[in-house]
Amino acid sequence: MAQSKSPSPLQRVRVDISTRTIVKIILILLGLAFVYSIRNILLLLFIVFILNSAIDPIVDKWEKRGIPRAATAFILLFLVVSFLIALIALLIPPIAEQLVELARHIPEYYDRFAYEYSQVRDTIPPSVAENIQQVLTSLGDNLKNGAQSTVGAVSSVFGGLVSILTVLVLTFYTSS
């Protein structure tokens, strides 16, 4: 049986990379950087595509009944936006109240947990319950203040207003 020679650990290996390969790698990295830089625009276009796909069958039905596509698209988008605003306005206050209520009852929950699981009681210090209570209280207060503060609401709405308007205009444009 012939023994094969294994390369010594100090043997040098030469790797040749062609210029074409380097150019391809650079172009791929530049392409990825470009896609990353326009990721927000791509997300908006994806949302437009989803909205357009959702309302297009309804717009087609109403167009067959004699209602113009633009009017149908406008009505549907108005209804969607109204629904989302109402949903947000109805959900934030109860969630904030429940978080504050949860924060108030954390010590009771901790005591009950520690009683039920006595092995764990010795490993978890009581300061953990206090920290959780502080976090939940501040989160609930921030939600309440954010929902009630006019300045906070206006700034957060204005920050996303351009994106929302862009989505609505593009959806309207592509569906009519």
Residue frames as qw, qx, qy, qz and C-alpha x, y, z in Angstrom:
[[0.000, 0.890, 0.456, 0.000, 0.00, 0.00, 0.00],
 [0.432, 0.368, -0.007, 0.823, 1.41, 3.34, -1.04],
 [0.246, -0.650, -0.436, 0.571, 1.38, 6.14, 1.40],
 [0.273, 0.806, 0.293, 0.435, 0.15, 9.44, 0.11],
 [0.401, 0.029, -0.249, 0.881, 2.10, 12.51, 0.91],
 [0.139, -0.868, -0.472, 0.061, 0.15, 14.97, 2.95],
 [0.294, 0.740, -0.071, 0.600, 1.12, 18.61, 2.63],
 [0.463, -0.137, -0.520, 0.705, 3.14, 19.95, 5.45],
 [0.138, -0.811, -0.511, 0.247, 1.38, 22.46, 7.68],
 [0.207, -0.692, 0.094, 0.685, 3.76, 25.22, 6.60],
 [0.399, 0.185, 0.649, 0.621, 3.31, 24.69, 2.88],
 [0.188, 0.416, 0.041, -0.889, 2.03, 27.77, 1.06],
 [0.407, 0.490, 0.756, 0.151, -1.02, 27.58, -1.18],
 [0.025, -0.191, 0.231, 0.954, -1.46, 30.09, -3.95],
 [0.318, 0.622, 0.694, -0.173, -5.01, 31.19, -4.79],
 [0.144, 0.004, 0.390, 0.910, -5.54, 33.05, -8.03],
 [0.239, 0.683, 0.586, -0.365, -8.58, 35.29, -8.24],
 [0.397, 0.387, 0.465, 0.690, -9.29, 36.79, -11.60],
 [0.006, 0.070, 0.057, -0.996, -10.02, 40.46, -12.12],
 [0.417, -0.266, -0.562, -0.663, -13.43, 39.49, -13.48],
 [0.548, -0.432, -0.704, 0.133, -14.31, 37.76, -10.20],
 [0.290, -0.288, -0.363, 0.838, -13.24, 40.78, -8.15],
 [0.179, -0.061, -0.235, -0.953, -15.33, 43.08, -10.35],
 [0.507, -0.367, -0.680, -0.382, -18.35, 40.77, -9.93],
 [0.485, -0.421, -0.628, 0.439, -17.97, 40.78, -6.15],
 [0.124, -0.185, -0.143, 0.964, -17.66, 44.58, -6.07],
 [0.320, -0.176, -0.436, -0.823, -20.76, 44.95, -8.28],
 [0.537, -0.424, -0.723, -0.094, -22.74, 42.57, -6.07],
 [0.390, -0.383, -0.493, 0.677, -21.71, 44.49, -2.94],
 [0.039, 0.069, -0.082, -0.993, -22.62, 47.81, -4.56],
 [0.424, -0.293, -0.619, -0.593, -25.98, 46.35, -5.62],
 [0.519, -0.458, -0.691, 0.208, -26.67, 45.14, -2.09],
 [0.244, -0.284, -0.288, 0.882, -25.69, 48.54, -0.68],
 [0.197, -0.093, -0.327, -0.920, -28.04, 50.23, -3.15],
 [0.514, -0.403, -0.685, -0.322, -30.94, 47.93, -2.25],
 [0.463, -0.417, -0.585, 0.519, -30.24, 48.53, 1.43],
 [0.113, -0.157, -0.099, 0.976, -30.26, 52.30, 0.92],
 [0.401, -0.081, -0.313, -0.857, -33.66, 52.21, -0.83],
 [0.166, -0.176, -0.959, 0.145, -35.20, 49.58, 1.47],
 [0.193, 0.406, 0.509, -0.734, -37.83, 52.05, 2.73],
 [0.433, 0.369, -0.297, -0.767, -38.95, 52.82, -0.82],
 [0.353, 0.081, -0.895, -0.262, -39.10, 49.11, -1.62],
 [0.006, -0.273, -0.854, 0.443, -41.21, 48.53, 1.48],
 [0.339, 0.433, 0.198, -0.811, -43.61, 51.29, 0.42],
 [0.450, 0.297, -0.579, -0.612, -43.88, 49.79, -3.07],
 [0.211, -0.057, -0.975, 0.041, -44.56, 46.38, -1.55],
 [0.157, 0.387, 0.652, -0.633, -47.37, 47.85, 0.57],
 [0.408, 0.418, -0.166, -0.794, -48.76, 49.59, -2.53],
 [0.361, 0.159, -0.839, -0.374, -48.72, 46.29, -4.39],
 [0.076, -0.224, -0.925, 0.297, -50.57, 44.54, -1.54],
 [0.255, 0.459, 0.397, -0.753, -53.19, 47.30, -1.25],
 [0.403, 0.378, -0.416, -0.722, -53.66, 47.44, -5.00],
 [0.285, 0.026, -0.939, -0.190, -54.09, 43.68, -5.18],
 [0.028, 0.316, 0.821, -0.476, -56.63, 43.83, -2.36],
 [0.302, 0.542, 0.308, -0.722, -58.84, 46.58, -3.80],
 [0.121, 0.272, -0.640, -0.708, -58.52, 45.77, -7.52],
 [0.042, -0.292, -0.935, -0.196, -61.29, 43.11, -7.58],
 [0.032, 0.669, 0.584, -0.459, -63.71, 45.48, -5.85],
 [0.075, 0.566, -0.195, -0.797, -62.78, 48.33, -8.17],
 [0.054, 0.055, -0.826, -0.559, -63.37, 46.04, -11.16],
 [0.004, -0.493, -0.868, 0.064, -66.84, 45.03, -9.87],
 [0.041, 0.728, 0.349, -0.588, -67.88, 48.61, -9.23],
 [0.022, 0.414, -0.453, -0.790, -66.55, 49.70, -12.61],
 [0.013, -0.201, -0.901, -0.385, -68.80, 47.11, -14.29],
 [0.039, -0.681, -0.696, 0.224, -71.73, 48.72, -12.45],
 [0.241, 0.811, 0.293, 0.445, -70.85, 52.12, -13.93],
 [0.411, -0.897, 0.031, 0.162, -68.90, 53.72, -11.06],
 [0.467, 0.788, -0.363, 0.168, -65.57, 55.23, -12.21],
 [0.835, 0.007, -0.405, 0.372, -62.38, 53.44, -11.11],
 [0.258, 0.382, -0.342, 0.819, -60.90, 56.58, -9.55],
 [0.510, -0.476, 0.079, -0.713, -63.99, 57.21, -7.40],
 [0.930, -0.239, -0.254, -0.119, -64.11, 53.60, -6.26],
 [0.710, 0.153, -0.404, 0.556, -60.41, 53.55, -5.41],
 [0.005, -0.461, 0.272, -0.845, -60.73, 56.82, -3.48],
 [0.709, -0.437, -0.033, -0.553, -63.74, 55.56, -1.49],
 [0.937, -0.128, -0.310, 0.096, -62.06, 52.27, -0.66],
 [0.549, 0.251, -0.389, 0.696, -58.80, 53.91, 0.42],
 [0.257, -0.504, 0.172, -0.807, -60.74, 56.42, 2.52],
 [0.853, -0.367, -0.132, -0.346, -62.56, 53.54, 4.24],
 [0.857, 0.031, -0.370, 0.357, -59.30, 51.65, 4.89],
 [0.283, 0.364, -0.347, 0.817, -57.60, 54.71, 6.38],
 [0.500, -0.489, 0.057, -0.713, -60.67, 55.53, 8.50],
 [0.924, -0.253, -0.264, -0.109, -60.77, 51.96, 9.79],
 [0.721, 0.130, -0.393, 0.556, -57.08, 52.00, 10.73],
 [0.008, 0.448, -0.265, 0.854, -57.36, 55.36, 12.52],
 [0.701, -0.437, -0.034, -0.562, -60.40, 54.15, 14.47],
 [0.923, -0.106, -0.352, 0.115, -58.66, 50.89, 15.33],
 [0.510, 0.241, -0.404, 0.720, -55.58, 52.68, 16.67],
 [0.231, -0.457, 0.167, -0.842, -57.69, 55.22, 18.59],
 [0.814, -0.366, -0.112, -0.437, -59.70, 52.43, 20.21],
 [0.917, -0.034, -0.348, 0.190, -56.81, 50.11, 21.06],
 [0.418, 0.436, -0.425, 0.674, -54.10, 52.33, 22.55],
 [0.360, -0.546, 0.289, -0.699, -55.96, 53.60, 25.68],
 [0.914, -0.308, 0.011, -0.264, -57.07, 50.13, 26.91],
 [0.856, 0.204, -0.315, 0.355, -53.61, 48.67, 26.29],
 [0.185, 0.535, -0.390, 0.726, -52.00, 51.51, 28.26],
 [0.607, -0.493, 0.199, -0.590, -54.46, 51.04, 31.13],
 [0.983, -0.116, -0.126, -0.065, -53.84, 47.30, 31.22],
 [0.663, 0.359, -0.395, 0.524, -50.08, 47.80, 31.31],
 [0.126, -0.542, 0.378, -0.740, -50.42, 50.18, 34.25],
 [0.824, -0.340, 0.081, -0.446, -52.75, 47.72, 35.99],
 [0.936, 0.109, -0.284, 0.179, -50.30, 44.89, 35.35],
 [0.380, 0.485, -0.437, 0.655, -47.50, 47.00, 36.80],
 [0.457, -0.528, 0.276, -0.661, -49.54, 47.59, 39.95],
 [0.924, -0.221, 0.109, -0.292, -50.08, 43.86, 40.46],
 [0.632, 0.502, -0.569, 0.158, -46.54, 42.65, 39.69],
 [0.112, -0.451, 0.739, -0.488, -45.63, 42.26, 43.39],
 [0.775, -0.049, 0.396, -0.491, -48.68, 40.05, 43.95],
 [0.886, 0.393, -0.198, -0.146, -47.85, 37.96, 40.88],
 [0.357, 0.577, -0.674, 0.293, -44.25, 37.66, 42.01],
 [0.398, -0.341, 0.675, -0.519, -45.29, 36.51, 45.49],
 [0.884, 0.136, 0.215, -0.392, -47.72, 33.98, 44.02],
 [0.753, 0.523, -0.399, 0.013, -45.06, 32.71, 41.61],
 [0.122, 0.549, -0.723, 0.401, -42.48, 32.47, 44.38],
 [0.627, -0.207, 0.552, -0.509, -44.91, 30.55, 46.59],
 [0.921, 0.273, 0.053, -0.271, -45.82, 28.08, 43.83],
 [0.829, 0.414, -0.257, 0.275, -42.25, 27.52, 42.72],
 [0.571, -0.808, 0.130, 0.065, -40.26, 27.55, 45.93],
 [0.815, -0.074, 0.240, 0.521, -37.12, 26.22, 44.20],
 [0.417, 0.598, 0.224, 0.647, -37.05, 29.28, 41.96],
 [0.302, -0.928, -0.185, -0.115, -37.79, 31.68, 44.80],
 [0.659, -0.614, 0.145, 0.410, -34.25, 31.44, 46.13],
 [0.608, 0.060, 0.392, 0.688, -32.65, 32.16, 42.75],
 [0.148, 0.654, 0.364, 0.646, -34.74, 35.19, 41.73],
 [0.229, -0.174, -0.427, 0.857, -34.20, 38.27, 43.89],
 [0.106, 0.740, 0.601, -0.282, -37.22, 40.45, 44.76],
 [0.047, -0.598, 0.169, 0.782, -35.58, 43.35, 42.94],
 [0.127, 0.087, 0.795, 0.587, -36.51, 41.63, 39.65],
 [0.012, 0.678, 0.735, 0.020, -40.21, 42.14, 40.41],
 [0.111, -0.791, -0.168, 0.578, -39.55, 45.77, 41.27],
 [0.159, -0.350, 0.520, 0.763, -37.64, 46.30, 38.01],
 [0.081, 0.345, 0.838, 0.416, -40.43, 44.70, 35.99],
 [0.049, -0.779, -0.574, 0.246, -42.97, 46.86, 37.79],
 [0.132, -0.680, 0.087, 0.716, -41.00, 50.03, 37.01],
 [0.137, -0.108, 0.695, 0.697, -40.62, 49.11, 33.33],
 [0.024, 0.513, 0.823, 0.244, -44.32, 48.32, 32.90],
 [0.089, -0.798, -0.400, 0.442, -45.38, 51.45, 34.74],
 [0.102, -0.567, 0.277, 0.769, -43.17, 53.66, 32.59],
 [0.108, 0.094, 0.804, 0.577, -44.32, 51.87, 29.43],
 [0.008, -0.669, -0.743, -0.011, -47.98, 52.37, 30.34],
 [0.114, -0.788, -0.178, 0.579, -47.39, 56.00, 31.26],
 [0.157, -0.347, 0.511, 0.770, -45.50, 56.60, 28.01],
 [0.084, 0.350, 0.834, 0.419, -48.35, 55.07, 26.01],
 [0.058, -0.793, -0.568, 0.211, -50.89, 57.22, 27.82],
 [0.159, -0.721, 0.063, 0.671, -48.81, 60.36, 27.47],
 [0.191, -0.149, 0.665, 0.706, -48.05, 59.62, 23.82],
 [0.062, 0.512, 0.805, 0.292, -51.70, 59.07, 23.02],
 [0.122, -0.857, -0.455, 0.207, -52.81, 62.19, 24.89],
 [0.311, -0.584, 0.151, 0.734, -49.95, 64.54, 24.05],
 [0.543, 0.797, 0.186, -0.189, -50.82, 66.70, 21.08],
 [0.100, 0.828, -0.506, -0.223, -47.21, 67.55, 20.30],
 [0.392, -0.298, 0.864, 0.102, -46.13, 63.90, 20.46],
 [0.626, 0.429, 0.645, -0.094, -49.06, 62.78, 18.36],
 [0.443, 0.865, -0.015, -0.237, -48.52, 65.49, 15.74],
 [0.015, -0.723, 0.656, 0.216, -44.81, 64.75, 15.42],
 [0.456, -0.105, 0.881, 0.069, -45.32, 61.01, 15.15],
 [0.602, 0.606, 0.498, -0.152, -48.15, 61.43, 12.66],
 [0.319, 0.885, -0.203, -0.270, -46.17, 63.91, 10.58],
 [0.267, -0.540, 0.769, 0.217, -43.18, 61.56, 10.54],
 [0.404, 0.102, 0.895, 0.156, -45.22, 58.82, 8.88],
 [0.453, 0.668, 0.311, -0.502, -47.60, 61.08, 6.98],
 [0.277, 0.642, -0.513, -0.499, -45.39, 61.33, 3.92],
 [0.065, -0.166, 0.974, 0.142, -45.07, 57.55, 3.75],
 [0.364, 0.419, 0.772, -0.311, -48.80, 57.03, 4.19],
 [0.416, 0.723, 0.048, -0.549, -49.64, 59.63, 1.57],
 [0.144, 0.512, -0.735, -0.421, -47.14, 58.08, -0.82],
 [0.192, 0.071, 0.979, -0.003, -48.70, 54.65, -0.37],
 [0.389, 0.584, 0.578, -0.418, -52.21, 56.02, -0.84],
 [0.343, 0.721, -0.211, -0.564, -51.34, 58.08, -3.92],
 [0.088, 0.384, -0.854, -0.340, -49.47, 55.22, -5.56],
 [0.266, 0.231, 0.925, -0.140, -52.26, 52.78, -4.74],
 [0.408, 0.681, 0.334, -0.508, -54.82, 55.19, -6.11],
 [0.252, 0.667, -0.462, -0.527, -52.72, 55.80, -9.21],
 [0.015, 0.246, -0.940, -0.237, -52.11, 52.13, -9.92],
 [0.271, 0.327, 0.883, -0.201, -55.71, 51.08, -9.31],
 [0.396, 0.718, 0.306, -0.484, -57.35, 53.75, -11.46]]
